[in-house]
Amino acid sequence: MYKTLFQKTEQVTQQKKLAMYHSEVD
């Protein structure tokens, strides 16, 4: 249970990093 929760949190973190990266590039 904790593992999947952590993985979901990791995915969200990665998506936020990507979003920030893309907005910086723009």
C-alpha positions in Angstrom: 0.0 0.0 0.0 2.7 2.5 1.0 4.7 1.5 -2.0 1.9 2.4 -4.5 1.2 5.6 -2.6 4.9 6.5 -2.8 5.0 5.7 -6.5 2.0 7.9 -7.2 3.6 10.7 -5.2 6.8 10.2 -7.3 4.8 10.4 -10.5 3.2 13.7 -9.4 6.6 15.1 -8.4 8.0 14.1 -11.8 5.0 15.7 -13.6 5.5 18.9 -11.6 9.2 19.0 -12.5 8.3 18.5 -16.1 5.7 21.2 -16.0 8.1 23.6 -14.3 10.8 22.7 -16.8 8.5 23.3 -19.8 7.3 26.6 -18.5 10.9 27.7 -17.9 11.7 26.7 -21.5 8.8 28.7 -22.7 
